[in-house]
């Protein structure tokens, strides 16, 4: 997984994999949704961003309950400020 130097130097790793069919199939999206639902901190969300392709996270995030989606949005804002 290659990262731009600016992200690497800040210790921020974001998965650069393409979201292939395997990532976007129902079973994978359900699993990623479950991971997002279980997420309880910005640090855990950062870990998930390292593991799953961006598009797969985006697709799964639509299925997350509204309150958790608000938490995730807040954590994303925090993480993006660190960049």
C-alpha positions as CSV (number, residue, x, y, z in Angstrom):
1,X,0.0,0.0,0.0
2,X,1.7,3.2,-1.2
3,X,1.1,6.4,0.6
4,X,1.9,10.0,-0.3
5,X,5.0,11.1,1.6
6,X,3.0,13.8,3.5
7,X,0.6,11.2,4.9
8,X,3.4,8.7,5.8
9,X,5.4,11.4,7.6
10,X,2.4,12.1,9.8
11,X,1.8,8.4,10.5
12,X,-1.5,8.4,8.7
13,X,-2.0,5.4,6.4
14,X,-5.0,5.1,4.2
15,X,-5.6,2.0,2.1
16,X,-4.8,2.5,-1.5
17,X,-6.4,-0.7,-2.8
18,X,-9.0,-0.5,-5.5
19,X,-12.4,-1.5,-4.4
20,X,-12.8,-4.7,-6.6
21,X,-15.9,-6.8,-6.8
22,X,-14.8,-8.8,-3.8
23,X,-14.7,-5.7,-1.7
24,X,-18.1,-4.5,-2.9
25,X,-20.0,-7.8,-2.7
26,X,-22.8,-8.0,-0.2
27,X,-20.9,-10.1,2.3
28,X,-17.9,-7.8,2.3
29,X,-20.1,-4.7,2.7
30,X,-22.0,-6.3,5.5
31,X,-18.8,-7.1,7.3
32,X,-17.4,-3.6,6.8
33,X,-20.7,-2.1,8.0
34,X,-20.4,-4.3,11.1
35,X,-16.9,-3.0,11.7
36,X,-18.1,0.6,11.3
37,X,-21.0,-0.1,13.8
38,X,-18.5,-1.5,16.3
39,X,-16.1,1.4,15.9
40,X,-15.8,3.4,19.1
41,X,-13.0,5.9,18.5
42,X,-11.2,8.0,16.0
43,X,-8.2,5.7,16.4
44,X,-10.3,2.6,15.6
45,X,-11.7,4.4,12.5
46,X,-8.1,5.2,11.4
47,X,-7.3,1.5,11.7
48,X,-10.3,0.7,9.5
49,X,-9.2,3.2,6.9
50,X,-5.8,1.4,6.7
51,X,-7.6,-2.0,6.1
52,X,-10.5,-1.3,3.8
53,X,-10.5,0.5,0.4
54,X,-12.0,4.0,0.5
55,X,-14.9,3.2,-1.8
56,X,-15.9,0.1,0.2
57,X,-16.0,2.1,3.4
58,X,-18.1,4.7,1.6
59,X,-20.6,2.2,0.4
60,X,-20.8,0.5,3.8
61,X,-21.1,3.8,5.7
62,X,-24.5,4.4,4.1
63,X,-25.8,1.3,5.9
64,X,-24.6,2.4,9.3
65,X,-27.2,3.7,11.8
66,X,-27.6,7.4,11.9
67,X,-26.2,8.1,15.3
68,X,-23.0,6.1,14.5
69,X,-22.7,7.8,11.2
70,X,-22.7,11.1,13.0
71,X,-19.9,9.8,15.3
72,X,-17.9,8.6,12.3
73,X,-18.3,12.0,10.5
74,X,-16.9,13.7,13.6
75,X,-14.0,11.3,13.8
76,X,-13.3,11.7,10.1
77,X,-13.2,15.5,10.6
78,X,-10.7,15.0,13.5
79,X,-8.5,12.6,11.5
80,X,-8.6,14.9,8.4
81,X,-7.5,17.9,10.5
82,X,-4.4,15.8,11.4
83,X,-3.3,15.6,7.7
